[in-house]
Amino acid sequence: MRKGIRVVIYRGTNKVDTIEELSGQRGYAVGFEGLIGYLRKMLPHSEVIKQSLRTEVSLYPEIALRELIANALIHQDFHIQGTGPMVDVYSDRITITNPGTLLPGKRPDRLIGTTPESRNEKLAFSFRRFRICEERGTGFQKVVQAIELFGMPPLRIKPEETSFSVTLSAPRKFADMETPERIEACYQHAVLQYLSSQTLTNTTLRERFKLHDKQRNAITNLIGEAVAAGRIRRKDTSSGNKFAEYIPYWA
């Protein structure tokens, strides 16, 4: 039997202590805004000051939540019975999972900016018609743009044997990210730049991580690690190192 989307809020970083659980009982289109409103209420906020006024801002960009949850609903495999899309909220991350693997020919590191293939085209059309998700093919791109704006670690994409999950991590400083996270963030930034007809440079990557010019060497080292890992490459190998430009490995 097909189940509605299920949201579980955990107190810590693992599935030990559950605070609250919500199982969707309404239709996807009707209940979508209610789900987003529920998450806005439950997710942690930070206090910022704008024009001398204090206001609360969610730690997670709403557009990212909307796109990733809509994606999980649209691309779920209805042939897998007894399960449905899941939203697991931990103290340091949110994982959104749908039953069903990536369609043949799709690769996890090529989902940003590529034309999507929907497992449920009528459902996808309805979501776009009711403006639940963005235009066709821009979803993951907007998610990664929001992640960079909020100073978050990169989007984590994980295909499983019978499911597919994406994870949004709470904002963390560059110094607190592990090397694989930094390299993936570097690659995702290169993809965004390429899709905007621009290139990754030391300056743009420092801005992505919100780092000062004095940390140029740290970014130079990261770029070197991303090149060695085969995630990005020099656009023009004849240019000097100081003004080097980089593009995704596949460009």
C-alpha positions in Angstrom: 0.0 0.0 0.0 1.3 3.4 -0.9 2.2 5.6 2.0 2.2 9.4 2.2 5.4 11.4 2.9 6.7 10.8 6.4 8.7 13.4 8.5 10.7 12.3 11.6 12.4 14.9 13.9 15.4 13.5 15.9 17.0 15.2 18.9 20.6 14.4 17.9 22.6 13.2 15.0 21.3 9.6 14.8 18.1 7.7 15.0 18.1 7.2 18.7 15.9 9.8 20.2 12.8 10.8 18.2 11.1 14.1 19.1 8.2 14.1 16.8 6.8 12.2 13.8 4.4 13.3 11.1 2.8 11.1 8.4 1.1 12.8 5.5 -2.6 12.0 5.1 -3.5 14.5 2.5 -2.8 14.6 -1.3 0.6 15.7 -2.4 -0.5 19.0 -4.0 -2.9 19.9 -1.2 -0.6 19.0 1.7 2.7 20.3 0.2 2.4 23.8 1.7 1.4 22.4 5.1 4.5 20.2 5.1 6.8 23.1 4.3 5.1 25.2 7.0 5.6 22.4 9.5 9.3 22.1 8.7 9.7 25.9 9.0 8.3 25.7 12.5 10.4 22.7 13.5 13.7 23.6 12.0 16.3 25.6 14.0 16.6 29.3 13.3 19.4 31.9 13.8 18.9 35.5 14.9 20.3 38.2 12.6 20.1 42.0 12.8 18.8 43.9 9.7 18.4 47.7 9.8 18.6 47.6 13.6 15.9 45.0 13.9 16.3 41.5 15.1 14.8 38.8 12.9 14.9 35.0 12.8 16.2 33.2 9.7 16.0 29.5 9.1 19.3 27.6 9.0 18.1 25.9 5.8 17.0 27.7 2.6 13.3 27.1 2.0 13.8 26.9 -1.8 16.2 23.9 -1.3 13.6 22.2 0.9 10.9 22.8 -1.6 12.9 21.5 -4.6 14.3 18.4 -2.9 11.0 17.3 -1.3 9.2 17.9 -4.6 11.9 15.9 -6.4 11.5 13.0 -4.0 7.7 13.0 -4.6 8.0 13.2 -8.4 10.7 10.7 -8.9 9.6 8.0 -6.4 9.1 4.5 -7.7 5.4 3.6 -7.1 6.2 -0.1 -7.9 8.0 -0.3 -4.6 5.2 -1.1 -2.1 5.0 -0.4 1.6 7.2 2.7 1.7 7.2 6.3 0.6 9.3 9.5 0.6 10.9 10.3 3.9 12.3 13.5 5.5 14.6 12.8 8.4 15.6 15.9 10.4 18.6 15.6 12.6 20.3 18.3 14.7 23.0 18.8 12.0 21.4 17.8 8.7 18.2 16.9 6.8 18.0 13.8 4.7 15.3 13.4 2.1 14.8 9.9 0.6 12.5 8.5 -2.0 11.9 4.8 -3.0 13.5 4.1 -6.4 17.0 4.5 -7.8 18.3 6.9 -10.4 17.0 6.3 -13.9 19.4 4.5 -16.3 22.0 6.9 -17.8 21.8 9.3 -14.9 24.8 10.0 -12.7 24.8 11.6 -9.3 27.5 14.2 -10.1 25.7 15.2 -13.3 22.3 16.1 -11.9 23.0 19.8 -11.4 21.7 21.7 -14.5 20.9 18.7 -16.6 17.5 18.1 -18.2 15.7 15.7 -15.9 13.9 12.5 -16.9 10.9 12.0 -14.7 9.7 8.5 -13.6 6.2 10.1 -13.2 5.8 12.7 -15.9 2.1 13.5 -15.2 2.9 14.1 -11.5 5.9 16.3 -12.5 3.7 18.3 -14.9 1.1 18.9 -12.1 3.8 20.0 -9.7 5.1 22.6 -12.2 1.6 23.6 -13.1 0.7 24.4 -9.5 4.2 26.0 -9.1 5.2 23.6 -6.3 8.6 23.3 -7.9 10.7 25.4 -10.2 11.0 25.3 -14.0 12.1 22.0 -15.6 15.8 21.3 -15.2 16.7 24.1 -12.8 15.8 22.4 -9.4 19.2 21.1 -8.4 20.9 24.2 -9.7 18.8 26.5 -7.5 19.4 24.2 -4.5 23.2 24.4 -4.8 22.9 28.2 -5.4 21.0 28.5 -2.1 23.5 26.2 -0.3 26.4 28.5 -1.3 24.4 31.6 -0.2 23.8 30.1 3.2 27.4 29.0 3.7 26.5 25.3 3.9 28.6 22.2 3.0 27.8 20.7 -0.4 24.7 18.8 -1.3 25.3 15.1 -0.6 23.7 12.9 -3.2 23.5 9.1 -2.4 21.9 6.5 -4.7 21.1 3.2 -2.9 20.1 -0.2 -4.2 16.3 0.6 -4.0 16.3 4.3 -3.0 17.8 7.7 -3.6 18.6 10.3 -0.9 19.9 13.8 -0.7 21.3 15.5 2.4 21.4 19.2 3.4 23.9 19.9 6.1 23.6 22.7 8.6 25.9 25.7 7.9 29.6 25.0 8.8 32.7 27.1 8.4 35.4 26.1 5.9 37.7 25.0 8.8 35.1 22.6 10.1 34.5 20.8 6.7 36.3 17.6 5.9 38.5 17.4 2.8 36.0 15.3 0.8 33.3 17.9 1.6 35.5 20.8 0.5 36.4 19.0 -2.8 32.7 18.3 -3.5 31.8 21.9 -2.7 34.6 23.0 -5.1 33.2 20.8 -7.9 29.6 21.9 -7.4 30.7 25.5 -7.5 32.6 24.9 -10.7 29.3 23.4 -12.2 27.3 26.5 -11.1 29.9 28.8 -12.6 30.0 26.8 -15.9 26.2 26.9 -16.2 26.4 30.7 -15.8 29.0 30.9 -18.6 31.7 31.7 -16.0 34.6 29.8 -14.5 35.8 28.9 -11.0 38.8 31.0 -9.8 40.5 31.3 -6.5 38.5 34.5 -5.9 35.1 33.0 -6.6 35.8 29.9 -4.5 36.9 32.1 -1.6 33.7 34.0 -1.9 31.8 30.7 -1.9 33.4 29.7 1.4 33.2 33.3 2.7 36.9 33.5 3.3 39.3 36.5 3.5 42.0 37.2 0.9 44.6 36.1 3.4 43.3 32.5 3.0 44.1 32.4 -0.7 46.7 29.7 -0.2 44.2 27.4 1.5 41.9 27.7 -1.6 44.9 27.2 -3.9 45.6 23.9 -2.1 41.9 22.9 -2.3 41.8 23.6 -6.0 44.9 21.4 -6.4 43.2 18.6 -4.5 40.1 18.9 -6.6 42.1 18.7 -9.8 44.1 15.7 -8.5 40.7 14.0 -7.6 39.5 14.5 -11.2 36.6 16.8 -10.2 37.7 20.0 -12.0 40.4 20.9 -14.7 42.2 24.0 -15.9 40.3 25.8 -18.7 43.5 27.1 -20.3 46.7 25.3 -19.3 48.8 28.1 -20.9 47.6 30.8 -18.4 49.5 31.7 -15.3 48.6 30.1 -11.9 47.6 33.4 -10.3 44.7 33.9 -12.7 43.9 30.3 -13.5 40.4 29.4 -14.4 38.7 26.0 -13.8 35.8 24.1 -15.2 34.1 20.8 -14.3 36.0 17.7 -15.5 33.3 16.9 -18.1 33.1 20.4 -19.7 
